Amino acid sequence: MNELIEKIVEEIEISLNYYKESDPVAYEGEILGLQEALDIIHDQLEISKHT
């Protein structure tokens, strides 16, 4: 599982660096999208604790 997480983090970093250098608006959109995804993951973890 840790290897998968590390690979995902690596891919996200590559994507963010690309957008940061090439398109600041897209970069901000990517950040917002990642925050939303993290919020959903957090919510799902909380739900799974109670089911």
N, C-alpha and C positions, 0 to 999 in steps of 0.2 A: 504494500500500500504506500509506503514512504517513497519508493521509486516512482510510482505513478504521480504522487503529489509533486515530487521534485521535477518531473518532466513537464507537468502542467505549469508550474511556476516558471520554468525556463521558457516555455512557449509564450507565456503571458509577458514576460520581460522582453523578449524579442519583439513581440507585437507592439508593446508600449513604446519601446525605444524607436521603432520605425515611425510610428505616428507622431511621437514627440518631435522628431527631427523634420518630418515632411509635412505634417498638417496639424497645427495646434488645436483646431476645432475638433477634428476627429479624435485627437488625443483626449480631450476633455470628455467626449462622448464615450470613449473606451473606459475611462476612469469611472464614469457614472454607471455604465453597464456592469463593470466588475463589482462595484459597490452593491448594486441591486442583486447580482448573483450571489454575493457573499451573504446578503441579508436573507435571501431565500434559503440558502444552505443552513444558515443559523436557525431559521424558523423550523426547517425540517428536522434538524437535530433536536430541537426542543420538543417538537411534537413526538418524535420517536421515543423520547424519554418517558412519555406518559401513555404510550400505547403498548 
